[in-house]
Amino acid sequence: MHKVAIPLGSLTIYWYGVFLAIGVGIGLWTASRRALRENIAPEKILDIGLWLVIGAILGSRALYVVYYWNEYFSHQPWLEIFNVRQGLVFQGGLLGSCLAGYCFIRFNRLNFWLYADILAPSVALGHAFGRMGCLMNGCCYGSACTWPWAIHFPDDHETGGVGVHPTQIYESILNLSLYAVLVWFLPRRTFQGQVFSGYLMGYAILRFCVEFFRGDYSNALIWFGITPAQWLSALILCIGIGFYQWRSQSLKKERAE
């Protein structure tokens, strides 16, 4: 675990932020390349990218505050809410970026489903880099593990130096695999919104599974043996299925007419 990338006196650059920046950058770049094949100017992707980042930061921080309100924020100065370096939750960022992107696209009268399909694979790719930042930061760690690939954080870490599942690596590999599948499927889709729906369903399933190996939740956050992320994953899966059915039925109606 190496949190600090570049120490610059009072300004310290952390690996977590570096990997997040790399994920955002490479995600938007790959999306802009795919946009060209859909006859969309790459600049359009960069324009929406700013709104996606803002929405992701606000959403991920908001959900983190909700998660830990009783344990931490309820008895801290209210300004702590805005300390985004303290903690973020990806699923909140996903929901926040989707909302921000939808508002931007609707305001500019663009095709939401087309843009969502183009951007969806890059979300998985950027997330893979983000999870490597979590590994360097020592957060989102796994439960105790005796398997050969168990990783050990320093003794003063929350894990106490015990071998744990490398859940950050699990999720990074799965997101890279999801990215590859979505990129392959994009030119083969049969209706707009199919790739985006597929991303939501694929991410929800992989996240639900990885959560079984997580070890960084307090008992207060686990309801009926299910982590908050698993509850949200179930919701995201339902949304993905709903979008898929909706768009599929819309295509059938268009063909019938």
Phi, psi and omega in degrees: 000121179226099184288318189271126176269309182221111176278121181234056181068237180286342178257111181248130178262124183260151179300326179303312179293324179298313181292325176297316180296319178297316180299315179296314182297310182289330177295312180292324180294313179295324178295322179293328176292319178292327180299323179302321181287346177255015179062037176242133180295134179305330180299332178295322179293320179293325178297314181286336182302320180299317180291324178296319180294315179299314179297322180294317180296313181295316181292318182291324178288320180299317181291325177298317179296319178298315180303314190251023182299308183292324184282331187224304193287335183295337180238028177240159175304140187299337179295340178299337179301328186267004179279080187294342179287348183282327182175144179222156177237121187301317184298325174295322177295322178298312180295319180294319180291324177297317180294315180296317179296319179298316180297316180297314183293317179295319181297323181266007175056049178256173181275104184301312186293324178295313180294322179296320178295320181292320185278332188306311180301325182289336175295316178297318180295313179297324179296324179300318177291321179300322179293331175291329173295323176297321179298315180293330182277340180084013179260173178055035185281169184265179177279171182304140185214138177247010180289159185302332183263014176301146179248155182236123173271168180303157182300331181274004176283164180303333181282347180068023179082000179287145178297134182227162176296134176280069185298330178297320180288320176307308185290326178296314179296317180294322178291324175296321178295318178297320177301313181299318180296315182293320178296319177296321186280334186309308181287352182255001182295153182257349175204153179291137184101350182291319180290317179298316178298320179296322177297312181302316181291316181295315180296317182301318181292313182294323180291319179301319182290315181297328182300335179295341181256001181284149180226016186255014179262141171280158182299333181294338183265353183261121182248120179057035179078006182244134180284160177304321181295327178289322175298315179293324178298320178297319178295315180296322177299316179297320178297317179298316178297318179298315178299317182299313181295319181298310182292324178295316179293324178297321179295318180298320180293320180297319179292325180293329180281000000 
